[in-house]
């Protein structure tokens, strides 16, 4: 179930993001592409027809960078955006811990 607002952590504080903020941020960012994927960026959100690194999307939307990818992906999932992982290396072997 999606909500219109979600919370995320940054700098030890709780911040709010709305679905509209995330959609507007996606329109300003360049979607990730297979040639721009980074092995150190595991979590992405699908917004419209593009995928975006979760921390970049929230930072663009709110002006605040989330503490980590986990808090970012949980907030975007709460807003109803599909969140996906690019699994590689130890992520394939150990999963998400």
ABEGO torsion letter per residue (X at the ends): XBBABBBBBBGGBBBBBBAAAAAAAAAABBBBBAAABBAABABBBBBEABBBBAAAAAAAAAGBBBABAAAAAAAAAAAGBBBBBBBBEAAAAAEBX
